[in-house]
Amino acid sequence: MIVVIRRQRRSAVLTPSALPCLRDVATVNLTAGCAHGCVYCYARSYPSYPGDGTIVFYTNTLQLIREELPLRRSPPPVVYFSPSSDLFQPVSQVLEMGYDILEFLFTKGLPVAFLSKGCIPSRHMELLCANPRLVQAQIGITTLDERISTMFEPGAAPPAQRLKQLEELRSAGVRARARLDPLIPGWTDEPAALDELCRALAAAGVSQMSASALFIRAEIVRTLGRLLPNQEVFHSLLRHYPAPCAARSAAGRRGERSLAKALRERMYDSVRESAVRHGIALSICGCENPDITSERCCIAGERPDPRTGSRQTKLFAVESAKT
């Protein structure tokens, strides 16, 4: 049972994220907290996090978007729905508001992008598929094992449902890709399982995906210890993260633990081998792995790179021209 606290938002809606890959993007948060309850979610460390089993629903989000858009010098190149407050949470108020915002943005001809691990209702799917040129979708999926998925992402859609959604979006001409993030050492990084996942993604029509390993913060360590099924599971995961929380992670953030560079490189090599075998182009998140790559993972879809003016991903641009 999810407790929903209704609240008026006082700050602006269409604001950039603090994440490096989203600093030039208008990002929308429909809620504080998320009903999916992923035990590893970085948003659990935010000061605004309302606590387990609770979300704060901002009732005036659409009203503020209507007011903010005319005040901008130019329309945003894309409106991105933040995964920290998933657009497709299993909460009726969130789903209704999300639909109304999508519909409004489409009537204005504004592109939208989202990353979701949720179940997309048929009504929303029809709206997305009716506007394929304005939609860039990413579906988060790291395993086909429903037991593992339920352990780490208890409120999210089952893996089979996420695959079906990818196939439906792709069939409608929507630029949809998979995001294997976070890859969890000892649980979702086994080479045979990754190969099975890539085979299923290819069968669903996916030709592009991105990946990154799990980074954990001090608050997440406490959450994992509290919410994972037992201490054996907790310690089997934590042993891969020996760095003290006071140190900077590979991404340069204080209070994060990261996998050793060599372990992440082996993980990504394994994913890449499977991706190539099944005809899928892979990108690694350079924001989270600057010690390994400078790639950008297109978390908010394809758009001009503010540093160069070029497209973030040539393959994605080619795919866009075909749809």
C-alpha positions in Angstrom: 0.0 0.0 0.0 1.5 3.3 -1.1 0.7 6.4 1.0 0.1 9.4 -1.3 0.7 12.9 0.1 -0.9 15.6 -2.1 1.1 18.8 -2.2 1.3 22.0 -4.3 4.7 22.5 -5.9 6.2 25.9 -5.1 9.3 25.7 -7.3 9.6 25.7 -11.1 8.9 22.4 -13.0 11.0 22.6 -16.2 14.4 22.7 -14.5 17.7 20.9 -15.3 18.9 18.1 -13.2 22.2 18.1 -11.2 23.3 15.0 -13.1 26.0 15.9 -15.7 24.2 14.2 -18.5 21.0 16.2 -17.8 22.2 19.7 -17.1 20.9 21.0 -20.4 17.5 19.3 -20.2 14.1 20.4 -19.0 13.4 17.7 -16.4 10.0 17.0 -14.9 9.5 15.3 -11.5 5.9 14.3 -10.9 6.5 13.1 -7.4 9.1 13.0 -4.6 9.7 9.4 -4.0 8.6 6.6 -6.3 6.1 3.7 -5.8 8.4 1.2 -7.5 10.5 1.1 -4.4 13.7 0.0 -6.1 16.1 -0.8 -3.2 19.1 0.7 -4.9 17.5 3.9 -6.1 19.8 7.0 -5.7 16.7 9.2 -4.9 16.6 7.5 -1.5 19.5 9.7 -0.6 17.7 13.0 -1.5 16.6 15.3 1.3 13.2 15.4 -0.3 12.8 11.6 -0.1 9.5 11.1 1.9 10.3 7.6 3.2 9.6 4.0 2.2 6.1 3.3 1.0 5.3 7.0 0.6 5.3 9.5 -2.3 4.6 13.2 -2.5 2.4 13.9 -5.5 2.6 17.4 -6.9 -1.0 18.3 -7.9 -0.2 21.5 -9.9 2.6 20.2 -12.2 0.6 20.6 -15.4 -0.6 24.1 -14.4 3.0 25.2 -13.8 4.1 23.8 -17.1 1.4 25.7 -18.9 2.6 28.9 -17.1 6.3 28.3 -17.6 6.5 27.5 -21.3 5.4 30.9 -22.6 8.0 32.6 -20.4 10.9 30.7 -22.0 13.0 32.4 -24.7 12.8 29.2 -26.7 11.0 25.9 -26.3 13.0 23.2 -24.6 14.6 20.7 -27.1 13.2 17.9 -25.0 11.1 17.5 -21.9 12.5 14.6 -19.8 10.5 12.7 -17.2 12.9 11.9 -14.4 13.2 8.2 -13.5 13.5 9.1 -9.8 9.8 9.8 -10.0 8.9 7.4 -12.7 6.2 8.5 -15.2 4.5 5.1 -15.0 4.3 4.4 -11.3 1.3 2.3 -10.3 -0.5 5.2 -8.7 -3.7 6.5 -10.4 -3.0 10.2 -9.7 0.5 10.0 -11.1 -0.7 8.1 -14.2 -3.6 10.6 -14.8 -1.3 13.6 -14.4 1.4 12.0 -16.6 -1.1 11.4 -19.4 -2.4 14.9 -19.3 1.1 16.4 -19.4 2.1 14.1 -22.3 -1.0 15.1 -24.2 -0.4 18.8 -23.6 3.2 18.6 -24.7 2.3 16.8 -27.9 -0.3 19.4 -28.8 2.6 21.9 -28.5 4.8 19.8 -30.7 7.3 19.3 -27.9 9.5 16.2 -27.9 9.5 14.1 -24.7 11.8 11.5 -23.3 11.5 9.1 -20.5 13.2 6.3 -18.7 10.8 3.8 -17.0 10.7 0.5 -15.3 6.9 0.7 -14.9 3.9 -0.9 -16.6 2.7 1.5 -19.3 -1.1 1.5 -19.4 -2.8 0.9 -22.7 -4.2 4.4 -22.9 -0.7 5.9 -22.4 0.8 3.5 -24.9 -1.7 4.5 -27.5 -0.8 8.2 -27.0 2.9 7.5 -27.2 2.5 5.3 -30.3 0.4 8.0 -32.0 3.2 10.5 -31.7 6.3 8.5 -32.5 8.4 11.4 -33.8 8.0 13.2 -30.5 8.9 10.3 -28.3 12.2 8.9 -27.2 11.8 6.1 -24.7 14.1 4.0 -22.6 13.0 1.0 -20.7 15.1 -0.1 -17.8 15.7 -3.8 -17.7 18.7 -5.7 -16.3 17.4 -9.3 -15.9 14.8 -11.7 -17.2 14.7 -13.4 -13.8 11.5 -12.3 -12.1 12.8 -13.4 -8.7 15.8 -11.1 -9.0 13.7 -8.3 -10.4 11.2 -8.5 -7.5 14.0 -8.5 -4.9 15.6 -5.3 -6.2 12.7 -3.6 -7.9 9.6 -4.8 -6.0 7.0 -2.4 -7.4 8.3 -2.3 -11.0 6.8 -4.1 -14.0 7.9 -7.7 -14.5 10.7 -8.2 -17.1 8.4 -9.9 -19.6 6.1 -6.8 -19.5 9.0 -4.5 -20.1 10.1 -6.5 -23.1 6.6 -6.4 -24.5 6.5 -2.6 -24.1 9.8 -2.3 -25.9 8.4 -4.4 -28.8 5.2 -2.4 -29.0 7.0 1.0 -29.0 9.5 -0.2 -31.6 6.7 -1.5 -33.8 5.0 1.9 -33.7 8.1 3.6 -34.9 9.0 5.1 -31.4 12.7 5.5 -30.8 13.0 3.1 -27.9 16.1 1.6 -26.4 16.9 -0.6 -23.4 18.9 0.7 -20.4 20.8 -2.0 -18.4 21.3 0.1 -15.3 22.1 -0.7 -12.7 24.0 -3.9 -13.4 24.3 -5.5 -9.9 27.5 -7.6 -9.3 26.7 -11.2 -8.5 23.1 -10.8 -9.6 22.6 -9.3 -13.0 26.1 -9.5 -14.5 26.4 -13.2 -15.2 27.5 -13.6 -18.8 25.0 -16.3 -19.8 22.1 -14.3 -18.3 23.3 -11.1 -20.1 23.4 -13.0 -23.3 19.9 -14.4 -22.8 18.7 -10.8 -22.1 20.3 -9.4 -25.2 18.8 -12.2 -27.3 15.3 -11.3 -25.9 15.9 -7.6 -26.5 16.9 -8.2 -30.1 13.8 -10.4 -30.6 11.8 -7.4 -29.3 13.3 -5.2 -32.0 15.8 -3.3 -29.8 18.9 -2.2 -31.7 20.4 0.1 -29.1 21.0 0.0 -25.4 23.1 1.6 -22.7 24.6 0.1 -19.5 26.2 1.1 -16.2 27.1 -0.6 -13.0 25.5 0.0 -9.6 27.0 2.8 -7.5 25.8 3.0 -3.9 25.7 5.8 -1.4 25.7 5.6 2.4 21.9 5.9 2.6 21.6 3.1 0.0 23.8 0.8 2.0 21.4 1.2 5.0 18.4 0.7 2.7 19.9 -2.5 1.3 20.6 -3.8 4.7 17.0 -3.2 5.7 15.1 -4.3 2.6 17.1 -7.2 1.1 15.7 -10.6 2.1 18.5 -11.5 4.5 22.0 -10.5 5.6 23.6 -13.1 3.4 22.3 -11.4 0.3 23.3 -8.0 1.7 26.9 -9.0 2.5 27.3 -10.9 -0.8 26.5 -7.6 -2.6 28.4 -5.3 -0.3 31.7 -7.2 -0.6 32.0 -5.9 -4.1 32.2 -2.3 -2.7 35.2 -2.2 -0.4 35.8 1.6 -0.7 34.8 3.6 2.4 31.8 5.9 1.8 33.9 9.0 2.6 35.9 8.5 -0.6 34.9 9.7 -4.0 33.4 7.2 -6.4 34.7 6.7 -9.9 32.1 9.3 -11.0 33.7 11.8 -8.7 30.8 12.0 -6.2 31.5 12.0 -2.5 29.7 9.4 -0.4 29.4 6.8 -3.1 31.0 3.4 -3.4 31.9 2.2 -6.8 33.1 -1.1 -8.2 36.8 -1.3 -9.0 37.6 -0.1 -12.5 38.8 -3.6 -13.6 35.6 -5.2 -12.4 33.4 -2.7 -14.3 35.5 -3.1 -17.4 35.0 -6.9 -17.3 31.3 -6.3 -16.7 31.0 -4.0 -19.7 33.1 -6.2 -21.9 30.7 -9.1 -21.2 27.7 -6.9 -22.0 29.3 -5.7 -25.2 30.1 -9.2 -26.4 26.5 -10.2 -26.0 25.3 -7.0 -27.6 27.5 -7.4 -30.7 26.4 -11.1 -30.9 22.8 -10.0 -31.2 23.2 -7.0 -33.3 22.7 -4.3 -30.6 24.7 -1.2 -30.3 25.9 -0.5 -26.8 26.9 2.7 -25.1 28.4 3.0 -21.6 27.4 5.9 -19.3 30.5 8.2 -19.3 29.0 10.4 -16.5 29.1 7.4 -14.2 32.3 5.9 -15.6 34.6 8.8 -16.6 37.6 6.7 -15.8 36.6 4.2 -18.5 34.8 6.2 -21.3 33.7 9.6 -22.4 30.6 8.1 -24.1 27.2 9.7 -23.5 24.4 7.2 -22.8 21.5 9.3 -24.2 19.6 9.0 -20.9 17.3 11.8 -22.2 17.2 10.7 -25.8 19.0 12.1 -28.8 19.7 15.8 -28.8 22.5 18.1 -29.8 25.6 17.9 -27.6 26.0 21.3 -26.0 29.8 20.8 -26.0 30.1 20.2 -29.8 26.7 21.0 -31.4 26.7 17.5 -32.9 24.3 14.7 -32.1 25.1 12.6 -29.1 24.8 9.3 -30.9 25.2 8.9 -34.7 23.5 5.5 -34.7 20.5 6.9 -32.9 20.3 9.8 -35.4 20.3 7.3 -38.3 17.6 5.3 -36.7 15.6 8.5 -36.2 15.7 9.3 -39.9 14.2 5.9 -40.7 11.2 6.2 -38.4 
